Amino acid sequence: MNAVLLEGVTKTYGSHHAVNDLSLTVPAGSVYGFIGPNGSGKTTTLRMILHIIHPDSGVIEVLGTRGTRAASDRVGYLPEERGLYRKLTVRRQLAYYGTLKGMNLRDATKAATNWLDRLGLSGWADKKIEALSKGMGQKVQFISSVIARPELVILDEPFSGLDPVNLEVVREAIVELNQAGSTVIFSTHDMAMAERMCDFIFMIFRGRKVLNGTLSSIQAEYGSDLYRLRLSDMQVLHSMTDLEIINESNGLMDVRFSGESQELLERISGLTQVKHFEEKRPSLHEIFLNIAGPEAREVSQNA
């Protein structure tokens, strides 16, 4: 079963194509990462899956139905723009969100207490939201989106603004939700986190799908011509006009060469001693930069 299916989905705002002819399948039980520069269409796509906004054309199916509403009891959503009732206590607010998802008040209150303990917030359960730090507030917002253990969890930038300790706490909570059966879709600018967590990675750029698959399949597609070298004389590479130098650091050089690996090795070994030679798989960060160029570099610097 697929948790989400999109076929030929398009959304425009005036002359701007926010999402253009997008088709995508999210298998049930998977962790699916959405990546792309700011303004590329990630949030628009997530909101269409939730039926917060509607496509101009195309088909969207969520959990086996085309009529899923944003408030469906089977779907949990963490928006990029966080919002909590600042005058309510933490426990009361979370219990309220649980009842919105069909839980009775007793079960919702118990679940809220368990989640607060799980995320290190038990001492703040009876404090008002306005008393929380930004990081604490983000963890409470996360709990509000998953308190009812939804079948599908959609998280828009769930790690934004979290320090490394709290980031790891939230990551572990997401993994546990997935292991318990929830399908997880999340958008992120953290390429290392996407590599670490996702079964599948989808990249949208200027409204169009440009990557979709497992990390290994994506790396194989974009890394078949990349090599990492250490030579006695690194300067010989600068004289090879059919070779592109990508990066040089710590005595190693990453290069792109479109020919066969054996040909490259033989040519270099005829010029200098080869101390290290390996076919290199690019990181998701490098692939992201390669596709999106200056737009991706801006995101990378600001994320």
C-alpha positions in Angstrom: 0.0 0.0 0.0 1.1 3.5 -0.7 0.7 6.2 2.0 0.7 9.0 -0.6 0.3 9.1 -4.4 0.6 12.2 -6.5 0.0 12.0 -10.3 0.6 15.0 -12.6 0.1 17.6 -9.8 0.5 21.2 -10.7 0.0 24.4 -8.6 0.4 27.9 -10.0 0.3 31.3 -8.5 -0.3 33.7 -11.3 2.5 33.0 -13.8 4.7 31.2 -11.2 4.6 27.4 -11.2 5.1 26.5 -7.6 4.8 22.8 -8.5 4.9 21.6 -12.0 3.5 18.2 -13.2 4.7 16.3 -10.1 4.2 12.6 -9.8 5.4 10.8 -6.6 4.7 7.6 -4.6 5.4 7.3 -0.9 5.3 3.7 0.3 3.5 3.0 3.5 5.9 2.5 6.4 8.8 4.5 4.8 10.7 7.6 5.9 10.6 10.0 2.9 12.8 13.1 2.8 11.9 16.2 0.9 14.8 18.4 0.0 15.3 21.5 -2.2 16.2 25.2 -2.0 13.9 27.8 -0.4 11.0 28.5 -2.7 11.4 25.2 -4.7 8.0 23.9 -3.9 8.5 21.6 -0.8 6.0 23.3 1.5 3.5 23.7 -1.3 3.6 20.0 -2.0 3.2 19.1 1.6 0.2 21.4 2.0 -1.4 19.9 -1.1 -0.9 16.4 0.4 -2.7 17.7 3.5 -5.4 19.4 1.4 -4.7 22.7 3.0 -4.4 24.0 -0.5 -5.6 22.3 -3.7 -3.8 21.6 -6.9 -4.8 23.2 -10.2 -4.6 19.8 -11.8 -3.6 16.3 -11.0 -4.5 13.6 -8.5 -3.6 13.3 -4.8 -4.3 10.2 -2.8 -3.5 9.9 0.9 -3.9 6.7 2.9 -6.0 5.2 0.2 -8.5 8.0 -0.3 -8.6 11.2 -2.4 -10.8 13.0 0.2 -8.3 13.3 3.1 -8.7 16.5 5.0 -5.9 18.4 6.8 -7.6 17.6 10.1 -7.8 13.9 9.4 -7.4 11.8 12.6 -5.0 9.6 10.6 -2.5 12.3 9.7 -0.2 14.4 12.0 1.3 17.7 10.7 4.1 19.9 12.0 4.0 23.1 10.0 7.2 25.2 9.3 5.5 28.2 11.0 5.1 27.1 14.6 2.1 28.1 16.6 1.1 27.3 20.2 -1.4 28.9 22.6 1.0 30.8 24.8 -1.3 31.2 27.8 -2.2 27.4 28.1 -0.1 25.0 30.1 2.0 22.5 28.2 0.1 19.4 29.4 -3.4 21.0 28.8 -2.4 22.2 25.3 -1.1 18.8 24.3 -4.2 17.0 25.7 -6.3 19.4 23.7 -4.5 18.6 20.5 -5.0 14.9 21.3 -8.8 15.3 21.6 -8.8 17.1 18.3 -7.4 13.9 16.8 -10.2 11.8 18.3 -8.6 10.8 21.6 -10.6 11.0 24.8 -9.3 13.5 27.4 -8.0 10.8 29.8 -5.9 9.0 27.1 -4.7 12.3 25.6 -3.5 13.6 29.0 -1.7 10.3 29.7 -0.1 10.4 26.2 0.9 14.0 26.8 2.6 13.1 30.1 4.4 10.1 28.5 5.7 12.2 25.6 6.8 15.0 27.9 8.8 12.5 29.9 10.2 11.0 26.7 11.4 14.4 25.4 12.8 15.6 28.7 10.0 18.1 29.4 8.2 16.5 32.4 9.3 19.4 34.7 7.5 21.9 32.4 4.2 20.1 32.1 2.3 22.6 34.2 4.1 25.7 32.9 2.6 28.0 30.4 3.9 27.9 26.8 5.1 31.5 27.1 7.6 30.3 29.8 9.4 27.9 27.5 12.6 28.5 25.5 12.4 28.3 21.8 13.8 24.8 21.7 11.4 23.6 24.3 8.5 25.1 22.4 9.6 23.3 19.3 9.6 20.0 21.1 6.1 20.7 22.4 5.0 21.5 18.9 6.4 18.2 17.7 4.6 16.3 20.4 1.3 18.0 19.4 1.7 16.7 15.8 2.3 13.1 16.9 0.5 12.6 20.2 -2.3 10.5 18.6 0.2 8.2 16.9 -1.0 9.0 13.4 -0.6 6.6 10.4 1.1 9.4 8.4 3.3 12.1 9.9 4.3 15.1 7.9 7.0 17.3 9.4 8.1 20.6 7.7 11.6 21.3 8.9 11.3 19.4 12.2 15.0 20.0 13.1 15.1 23.7 12.4 16.5 25.7 15.4 17.3 22.7 17.6 20.6 22.3 19.4 22.5 19.1 18.8 21.2 17.4 21.9 17.5 18.2 21.3 17.9 17.4 17.6 19.0 13.9 18.5 16.1 13.5 20.9 13.6 14.5 18.2 15.4 12.3 15.6 15.1 9.3 17.9 11.4 10.0 18.5 10.8 10.1 14.7 12.6 6.8 14.3 10.5 5.2 17.0 7.3 6.4 15.4 8.3 4.9 12.1 9.3 1.6 13.7 5.9 1.5 15.3 4.3 1.8 11.9 3.9 5.4 11.0 4.9 6.6 7.6 7.0 9.8 7.9 7.5 12.5 5.4 9.8 15.4 6.4 11.4 18.3 4.6 14.8 19.4 5.6 17.9 21.5 4.7 20.1 19.1 6.7 21.5 16.8 4.1 23.4 14.7 6.6 20.2 14.1 8.5 18.4 13.1 5.3 21.2 10.7 4.5 21.0 9.2 7.9 17.3 8.8 8.3 15.5 8.4 4.9 14.6 5.3 3.0 13.8 7.5 0.0 14.9 11.1 -0.9 12.9 13.4 -3.2 14.3 16.7 -4.4 12.2 19.4 -6.0 13.9 22.3 -7.8 12.0 25.2 -9.4 8.8 23.2 -9.0 9.9 20.1 -10.7 11.1 16.7 -9.5 14.9 16.3 -10.1 15.7 13.5 -7.7 13.8 10.6 -6.4 15.0 7.3 -5.0 17.2 5.6 -2.4 20.4 7.3 -1.3 22.5 4.6 -2.9 20.6 4.8 -6.3 21.0 8.6 -6.3 24.7 8.4 -5.4 25.2 5.8 -8.2 23.5 8.1 -10.7 25.6 11.2 -9.8 28.8 9.6 -8.7 29.9 7.3 -11.6 32.6 9.8 -12.7 33.9 11.0 -9.4 37.3 9.9 -7.9 39.4 10.7 -4.9 43.2 10.8 -5.3 46.5 11.3 -3.4 49.6 11.6 -5.6 53.2 12.3 -5.1 52.8 15.3 -7.4 49.3 16.7 -7.3 50.2 19.3 -9.8 50.0 16.9 -12.7 46.2 16.9 -12.5 46.1 20.6 -13.4 47.5 19.8 -16.8 44.8 17.2 -17.7 42.2 19.2 -19.7 39.6 16.4 -19.7 39.6 16.2 -15.9 37.7 18.6 -13.6 39.0 19.3 -10.1 36.1 19.4 -7.6 37.8 19.8 -4.3 41.3 19.6 -2.7 41.9 19.3 1.1 44.0 17.3 3.5 46.3 16.1 0.8 43.4 14.5 -1.2 41.8 15.7 -4.4 38.3 15.0 -5.7 38.1 15.0 -9.5 35.5 14.3 -12.2 36.5 12.2 -15.2 34.1 10.9 -17.8 36.2 8.1 -19.0 36.9 4.6 -17.5 38.5 4.4 -14.1 41.3 2.1 -15.4 42.1 4.7 -18.1 42.4 7.4 -15.5 44.6 5.3 -13.2 47.0 4.3 -16.1 47.3 7.9 -17.3 48.1 9.3 -13.8 50.5 6.5 -12.9 52.5 7.2 -16.0 53.0 10.8 -14.7 53.5 10.3 -10.9 53.2 7.9 -8.1 49.6 7.1 -7.1 49.3 6.8 -3.3 45.5 6.6 -3.1 42.9 6.0 -5.8 39.2 5.4 -5.2 35.8 5.8 -6.9 34.0 8.3 -4.8 30.3 8.4 -4.1 29.1 12.0 -3.6 27.3 13.1 -0.5 23.8 14.3 -0.8 25.1 17.7 0.1 27.4 17.7 -3.0 24.6 16.4 -5.2 22.3 19.1 -3.9 24.9 21.8 -4.7 25.6 20.3 -8.2 21.9 20.5 -9.1 20.8 23.7 -7.6 24.0 25.7 -7.9 24.0 29.2 -6.4 20.5 28.8 -5.0 21.6 25.6 -3.1 24.8 27.3 -1.9 22.7 30.1 -0.4 20.5 27.6 1.4 23.6 25.7 2.6 25.1 28.8 4.1 21.9 30.0 5.8 20.5 26.6 7.0 
